[in-house]
């Protein structure tokens, strides 16, 4: 069988449960639902790190963050570690990108023949100021992370997504009429539902404020945060910066509206794929780089280990892909192995990563271990997540751990780590974690690498002025 084309669609900050096909009670995603209905939805998928740049470097290479040593949003992928794009280039497969990459520079050999309107880290360096993580040295986040204005309208991000969608539609049309009949791979990076929380009016109106649920486990309702999370959130406490309760509800409505705006753009792309006559021979994958808390525990954005932040949507459809739901836990780095495998190639990724289509064709393996880590903005120490079977374990350097039984407590409301009845489970999960990395040594290495970066940038005072204050600005778009 000839290799299919491969179309990879990656959004930014899309909470895994915020899709109709994932059972969300009110979020409208008809195009993603239709994609899932003709393929496999991986119901238990995770990011290797719950922040953009490290997650995307891991996706590019198929390696964990502690293996790439691209710890935070000031350490972008530069192509120096070969990844799936390079594997396709070596195989002679046309491979291009359109949209957000969040790599270092368009000039880097990142594994694409052409990068169309790419969004890279600001200034080629990213958020250097946020690499200062020690509690007595860091500064609070600059401005309001979610944006100065929240609500209906247009932003540079919605304009950019519209441009990325148009370029993708044109690319698919042009490719269908090209003389080159080789199977191709196209990566498309959309930014919604990433903040700023501004969305076109028609999508905002889908989510009336009086119908939105009250977020779970808010500290103002008497639910204390874990101490590591409290310190991390203190770096830029979005909940505290809302003007009033109505603005907080507008933030929720705008986020969910952006999910539907994203779905609209995915629909435009898939419609163009079908119209081009290439749909029957194209494997389509949809995912996101990480999730968003959307007010759970009084948290906004990503940057922690809870499911809202660390779980991602993952859908795969096309020739040879089973139809149904796969319960085996998977990671974005499994997708890194999937793309080259579809063309008969491979990458030197992390131990244990496997192509998603192979996983989908096998019986569910709920005991498969999944790992994630966080060493970036606001983190006063490293944080590590291990998922195995019903158990989800959070290991914080210098802070007590968390343990959740997702079978009995899928909303992660009750930390079992301090309960003597679960002492053996905590020990088992800690031992499994140490099979992947030494958390203390990894934490020390991250701080050392970040200190070296700050020194190269001219020291702390110079570093504080380097990088975007919040959302990375998109490239300038030609009229």
C-alpha positions, 0 to 999 in steps of 0.5 A: 500500500502506498503511503498516504498524505498526512495532515497534522492540525495542532491548536494551542491550549485546547482543553481535552474535554472541550469537545462534543465528541469528548462528552462536553455538555455544551461546547460546540465542535461539530467538525472535530466531532465529525472527524472523530466519528470517522476515525479514532479518538484517543480519550486519554492523551497528554502533553509532555509539558504544559507550556507551549515551547517545551511541548512543541520541542518535544513534539518535534523530536519525540523526546521528553523535556529533560532530554531536549533540555528545552525547559521553558519558553526561552529555549525554543526548538532550533532543529539541532535535535533531529525530529520527524520533519528531518526523517521525512526530508531524508525519505524525500517526502515533501513536508511543509508547515503553515502557522504557529510553530513557536520554534526559534527562527525561520532560518533554522533547519527545523525539518520543513521544506517551507514554513508559511507565515510561521509564528516563532518565539518573540525576537528569536529568544522568547520569554527570557524574563520568565526563566528566572524562577527562584522564588527570591529572584523572580518577578511577577508576570507582566500585565494581565496574561489573559489580555487587557480586554476580554469578550467579543471582537477580533484580535491579532490572534483571530486574524492570524488564524483566519490567515492560516486557514486561508493559506491552508485552503489555498495550499491544498488546492494548489497541491491537488493540481501540482505535477508532483504526485508524491505523498506529502505531509503538511503541519498546520498550527492554529492559535485558538483557543489560546488567550487573549480571550477575544473571539468573533461575536457570533461565537461568543454569543453561543455561550450565554453568561447565565448558562455557564457552570461554576468552576470547581474547587475555587479557593474562595469556596474554601478549597485550598490549593496545593502549596506548589500550585499556589506559588506557581499561580502567584507568578501571575494570578489571573483570577485576582485580576478580573474586574468583577464576576461578569468579566470572569464569566466573559472569560469563560464564554470567550474561551469556549467561543474560541474552541468553536472558532477553532472548530470552524477553521478546522472545518474549512480546512477539511472541506478544502481537503475534500474538495481537492479530491485528496481526502480519501488518501490523507490521514488527518490528525488533530491535537493541541500542545496542552490544555487550559484550566479555564477557572478550575481551582481559580486557575487560568492558562496552563502550567500545572499537572492537573488534567485541565492543563496536561490532557490534550485532545487527540483524533486521528482519521483516514485510510487504515485508521480504526473507527472508535475510541481508544482508551490506551493512554498516549502522548504527543510524543507518540504522535512524533513517532506516528508521522514518520512511521506512516511514510516508512521512516522513524525517529530516535525518540524517547523509550517506549513511544509508539505510532498511534495507529498501531496503538489504536489497532490493539486492545486497550492498555490502561496500564501504559505509563505516561509522563509529563514535566514542568520547569517553566514560568512561575515554577519555583521547582520542578514538577513531574506527572506520572499516569499509570492505570487508575493512578495519577501522581504529581511529584514536586521538588521540595513540596508534598506529592499528590495522588489521584484515583481517576477511576473513582475521582476523575475530577481530581478533587481528593489528594490521597498522597497523605492517606496511609492506606495509599502509601504503597501506591505513592511508593510504586508511582515514585519508583515508576517515575524514577525509571524515566528520570531522576527528578532531583537531578533533572530539577538541578539541571533545569535551574543550571541551564536557565542560570546559564541562559540568563548569564548569556543574555547579560544577567538578570536585569537584562533578562527581565527586559527580554521576551513578550510579556504574555501571548507571543505576537503573530507575524505581520500579515500582508494585506 
